[in-house]
Structures are given as C-alpha cells and as structure tokens.
Amino acid sequence: MPSPHGFRYETHSSGTVHITHHDRPATTLNGPRAEQFLAEVESAPDPQLVMARWTGNYKRGNERTARNHPRNRR
C-alpha cells in the first residue's frame, strides 16, 4: 500500500485544527477532538497516515472486492 502524502495541518489560537490535502480543506477539528488529534499526530511514527485516517482518506479494505466485481473487470 503506498504511503499517503500531501497532508498538512494548522493549529489556530482558538483551539481549532485545519487539515488540508494538497492545499485543499479536508476537515476541521474543534475542542476535544482537536486535542486528541494533536496528541496522536505528535506521537505517531507516520503523521501522514494519522491525518489520512482522521480525514477518512485511506484504504478501507474493500478495494480487492471492488476490483474483482464484474462491472470493474476489463
């Protein structure tokens, strides 16, 4: 599985965290969710993977099933 890339996050003085993917807004976190995200992303060995998971932009495990579906075979 290729590693996710292109994610960035910015923290603001109001406690809000904005996550972008290739400079496009992906999600905004506030309050306890923002604190939980910051704790996780700072302690993770791969922050890109953490940001991908928090934004929902990651592999879900059904790609092989979808690839083998008759509609997607070529």
C-alpha positions as CSV (number, residue, x, y, z in Angstrom):
1,M,0.0,0.0,0.0
2,P,1.5,3.4,-0.9
3,S,2.0,5.8,1.9
4,P,-0.3,8.8,2.0
5,H,1.3,12.1,1.3
6,G,0.2,15.7,0.8
7,F,-1.5,16.2,4.2
8,R,-0.8,19.2,6.4
9,Y,-2.4,20.6,9.5
10,E,-2.5,24.1,11.0
11,T,-3.4,24.9,14.6
12,H,-5.2,28.1,15.5
13,S,-5.3,30.1,18.7
14,S,-9.0,29.2,19.2
15,G,-8.0,25.5,19.5
16,T,-9.1,24.6,16.0
17,V,-7.1,22.3,13.8
18,H,-7.5,22.6,10.0
19,I,-6.3,19.6,8.0
20,T,-5.6,20.1,4.3
21,H,-4.8,17.6,1.5
22,H,-2.8,19.1,-1.4
23,D,-3.8,22.6,-0.1
24,R,-7.5,21.8,-0.2
25,P,-9.5,21.7,3.0
26,A,-10.1,18.2,4.2
27,T,-11.5,18.6,7.7
28,T,-11.7,20.9,10.7
29,L,-11.4,19.6,14.3
30,N,-12.5,21.5,17.4
31,G,-12.3,21.0,21.1
32,P,-11.5,17.6,22.5
33,R,-11.3,16.0,19.0
34,A,-8.6,18.6,18.1
35,E,-6.7,17.8,21.3
36,Q,-6.9,14.1,20.7
37,F,-5.7,14.5,17.1
38,L,-2.7,16.6,18.1
39,A,-1.7,14.1,20.8
40,E,-1.9,11.3,18.2
41,V,-0.2,13.0,15.4
42,E,2.7,14.2,17.5
43,S,3.4,10.7,18.9
44,A,2.9,8.8,15.6
45,P,5.8,7.5,13.6
46,D,3.9,8.5,10.3
47,P,1.9,11.7,10.8
48,Q,0.7,11.4,7.1
49,L,-1.1,8.2,7.9
50,V,-2.8,9.6,11.0
51,M,-4.0,12.6,9.0
52,A,-5.3,10.3,6.3
53,R,-7.2,8.3,8.8
54,W,-8.7,11.3,10.6
55,T,-9.9,12.7,7.3
56,G,-11.3,9.4,6.1
57,N,-9.0,9.4,3.1
58,Y,-7.4,5.9,3.4
59,K,-7.9,2.4,2.2
60,R,-11.0,0.8,3.6
61,G,-10.2,-2.9,2.9
62,N,-12.7,-3.4,0.1
63,E,-10.5,-2.5,-2.8
64,R,-9.8,-6.1,-3.8
65,T,-13.5,-6.9,-3.7
66,A,-14.4,-3.9,-5.9
67,R,-11.6,-4.7,-8.3
68,N,-12.9,-8.2,-8.9
69,H,-16.5,-7.1,-9.4
70,P,-17.8,-7.9,-12.9
71,R,-18.5,-4.2,-13.5
72,N,-14.9,-3.3,-12.9
73,R,-13.1,-6.1,-14.8
74,R,-11.5,-5.2,-18.1
